[in-house]
Amino acid sequence: MMVIVLVAVAGAEDVSPPAAPVPAVAAHGEIRSLTFGGAVLRAHVADTPDERSHGLMGVTALAADEGMVFVYPRARELTFWMKDTPLPLSIAYIGAEGRVIHVADMQPFDTQLIPSGGAALYAVETRQGWFREHAVEVGAQVLGLPGATPR
């Protein structure tokens, strides 16, 4: 009787609901409101080595004004890539004084390195086009950034 039940279950069609998108909030607790001119982005804080290395990998959906801010212990040349990241994203590198030093678009799963082009203390990733839609350019002041992390 047990064998028959297992065979019936194994042959049954899977009717479970599709997997829900993995939101950034699932992996990161602290959220900061970053202000770029008049636009506000809700950014999940990645300020530990593990959080920074994982970033938005595996995240399949972001809200319209959602992203992630990567915080480093000191300003330096940074590079990012999109390995294991299924969403098209835009990135803004930000110097220690809180000004944008470089903005770029990044494609899903691309392993090309995107350099900051200067000493950056922060990197902010959000859905592709967000910075362009809000007229965020090099030199823009960003308010609400967390302090540098000692880690």
Residue, then its C-alpha position, 0 to 999 in steps of 0.5 A: m500500500m505504501v509503494i502505491v501511494l509513493v508512486a501516485v505522489a511521484g507521478a502527480e502533477d506539481v500544482s504548487p504556486p510559483a516561487a515568489p520573487v526574492p526581495a532584497v529585504a529577505a536578506h538584509g534588515e537595516i534600511r536607509s532612506l537615501t536622498f538624491g536631489g528630490a528622489v528618495l531610494r529605500a536602500h538595504v544596508a550591506d556593511t559586512p564582508d558577507e553582506r557586501s559579497h552577496g549583495l543582490m545575488g539571487v534577488t528577482a524583484l525590486a520595488a520601484d524605489e528600492g535598492m542596496v547601499f554597500v558601505y566600505p571601511r575606507a574609500r578606495e577604487l571599487t569594482f562590481w560585477m553581476k555574477d549570479t544577479p538576475l536583474p538589470l541594475s544601475i550602480a552609483y559609486i559615491g565618495a567619502e564626501g557623499r557625492v556621486i563619482h560614477v554611474a553605470d548600467m549593469q546587465p544580468f549575469d555579466t562578469q565584466l567588472i565595472p570600476s568606480g573610477g575613483a575612491a568610493l566609500y559607497a556603492v548604491e545598486t537599484r533597478q536599471g534606469w532609476f538614476r537616469e529617471h531621477a536625473v542623478e549625475v556625477g557630482a550629485q549630493v547623497l543624503g542619509l548615507p550610513g557611516a563608514t563601517p569598521r569591518 
